[in-house]
Amino acid sequence: MFENVNDRRVWSSDLSNSFSVSDFGLQVTKIMEDESSPQAQGRLAWKNIVPPRAQLQVWFLLQGKINTKERLFRLGATRIEDDRCILCKEETETVEHLFFCCKSSSNLWYHCYKCWDLSFCLPKDPKTCLLSWVGTPFKRFNKRLWTAMFYVVAWTIWDIRNKMAFQDFKPNWEFEKKRLFWRLGTWTKGWCPNFPFAPGLLEDDLKVVRGWTGTRAPRRGRLC
Ligand SMILES: [Zn+2]
């Protein structure tokens, strides 16, 4: 930008342009507070980077309207023999347990953290988890990719759970981790037709994919 001055990285939220962990914490808190406003809460599930069915599912998740066995049992549904989690058969199948606390499903979230080089403790309720998820300091395409991954994981957990409940499905959890990235790539192609990466190779090429700059934010009505 200036002649005779070397380029250097700056932390733009601080007047001195120098990074500090405490300022980083303040910025994340501010984003989470902004996203916690009543207006933002209503918009929270509706990110135009995944199919509408996935947005609707996360909206149901945030509203506590997912028909887990605990909910059906509580509402007096017939033909529900018990309220045990279908994935682990050990705990009560609440939304919090099924999506975030169950040892099987939580591994999918932690796999994403690992792939994005993050070290977080997974929050135990949908709203806090989504707020902390979108509060990470990623930028541009990487931010949209990371945000979409929340929907992918939530969709995948519910899909596995239903297939186990109704189709006698036995998940291979290592394969399901790979399926997360295949699904992410497929959904990304839905709003970004020129996305050049093959869904099957997304996980292996993730570092390159995260830095891709060949797209702009999606406009409404472009999702498949
Ligand atoms: Zn479980």
Residues whose N, C-alpha, C, O or C-beta is under 5 A from the ligand:
A	BS01	ZN	C85 L87 C88 K89 C102
